[in-house]
Amino acid sequence: MNSFQFWVFKIMSWSPFLRVTDDSKFNQVTKNSTQFRFSIISFNMGITSFYFLTWDTSRSFKWKHKLNLYEVQGFYQNINRYENEYDVYLAELDNKSSVNVSAEKDFLTQRISETENTKNKAFNKFLAYIAIFVFILPLYAPKLPNLLPFLTSYKVLYVIVMIYIIANLTFLTIEVIKVKNFTRVTFSNIRNASENEVEKKLNAMMFYELKHHNNEATFEVSVIRNIEKYMLVLILWSIFIIVSSNIEQGLQKASENKPTQSVQKDAAIVTLNVKTETNFNELVKANKKDIESIEDNVLQEKYKKIIVISEKNNKLSSDLIRLLKLYKGKNISIIDLRKKKHPNYIEILMLKE
């Protein structure tokens, strides 16, 4: 696989639609990937991936397929295999000298220590990611009261993606901190052994422990790598939301600074801001100059049609129309135009014809 193919598949492995993944690496695509899976729709939930309308490298089609990290790594199969390997290794020690047994004991001790260091480094990285997550999440707390309006606009995408990221981080975190209990060699095995078998039993126990440590370390590192992926997405998505929100606010402020705009020679638009106003008096105070200008135009009959554009259930717009009707003459018509989805302001379009 050349570099171009690799990066195309790498990018597609992150997409929920038209997704390309590698079953043998639990969705991770590398240059050595061979067991590709193509899915029309796919998503992850912790250590489990779900695929719909999917094909694998053998061109086998499935309506749905589920892949679990435990299954990919053969986690529990490895545990069952270690029981037999323990018995085989213990039998092999009967044919070895005490010098060899002692040397293997030192080797196993060193390897267990190295594996523990790997697990500790992975767990420290996990704690660092949790700290970043705890720092980022409160930044969204002030936005929670405004969550409902997002569900009726394009910002619903922000909410869906953020919920997806947080849900996966939560499930992956649970897997890291979950206590895994397995049958280990106990102290009674050593205590009840004969004098000639004590050292051999101890070596076999350390061999058994090393196998389990390696199995757990491989699993934990895989989980933390997945956490790392979602943390990266969380940071990038947060930056995107912040940048897009600032751009949107900048554009909104620019439009607020120029509330009256010429649409054509015989028309004009006045924009009334509706921020925290709960009654008509507050609206008038917040937009005093603009409303006075509209009243003067209506009294002097400079325009023939006044079109008030607002959101469907905007009561303040109705109050404004009642006010304008008090000032208008017989030659002026007022039209109330309501939109199902309209920004949080009132537009007054004034036409001379």
C-alpha positions, 0 to 999 in steps of 0.5 A: 500500500503506497502513501496515498492509499494509506492516507486515504484509508486513514482518513476514511477510518475516522468517518462514520460513513463510507468507513474503511477499517482493519479488523486485525487492528481494531479499526486502526489503519497502518501501512501493514494493514491487510484485513480491511473492512468497508462499511456504509455506516459505522460507529464505535461505543467504547471497546465495541465497534458496530458496522452496517452494510459491510464487506470484508477482504473476502468480499463477504457481505453482512447487514451488520457486524460487531467487533470487540477489542477483547475478541481482536486481541484474544484476551480471554483465549490467551488466559485459557492458553496460559493455564496449559503453558504454565503446566508445560513450563513447570514440567520443563523445569524438572530437566534443568539445573538449579543454575539455569532455574536461578538464571531464568528467575532473574530474567523473569523478574526483570521482564515483569518489572519492564512490563509494569513500567510499560503499564505505569507509563500508559496509566500516567498518560491516561491520567494526563488525558483525564486532566485535559478532559476535566479542563475542557468540559467545564468550558461548555457548562455555560452553554448548557442552558442554551442547548435547546435552541441548538437543536433547531439549527445547524449547531445540532451537529456540535451537540451530536459530535460532542455527545459521541466523543464524551460517551466513548471517552467515558466507556473507554475510561471504565475499561481502564479502571475496571478491575480484572480478576483471574486465577493466579498461582497462590501462596499455598502452591509455594508453601505446600511444595517440597523443598526441591520444588519450591524454586521451580514453583516460584519460577513457574508462578513468575512465568504465569504472572509475566504472561498475564502482565503482558496480556493486560499491558497490551489491552490497556495500551490499546484502550489508551491509544483509543482514548488518545484518538478521541482526545485529539478529536475533542481538542480539534472539535473544540477549536472548531466550535470556538473559531466558528462561534467567534466568526458568527458573533463577529458577523452578528455584531457587524450587522448590529452596528448597521441596523438600517440598510438600503435594499433599493432606492425606494426601500429600507430595512431596520433590524431590532435586536431581541436579546434578553427582552421579555416585554415590549417596553424593554424592546423599545428601550433597547432599540429606542432610536430605530423605533422612533425612526420607524414611527416618524416614517409611518407618521410622515407616510414616507413608505406605503408598505411596512413588512414585519419579519420575525419568528413564528411565536414572537409576541414582541413582534405582535406588540410592535405591529399594534404600535405601528397601527396607531401611527399609520394612515389609510395609505399604509399597509402593515404585513406580518410575516412569520418564519418557522426558523428565524434568528433572534431579531425582528426585521422591518422592511419598508417599501415605498411602492 
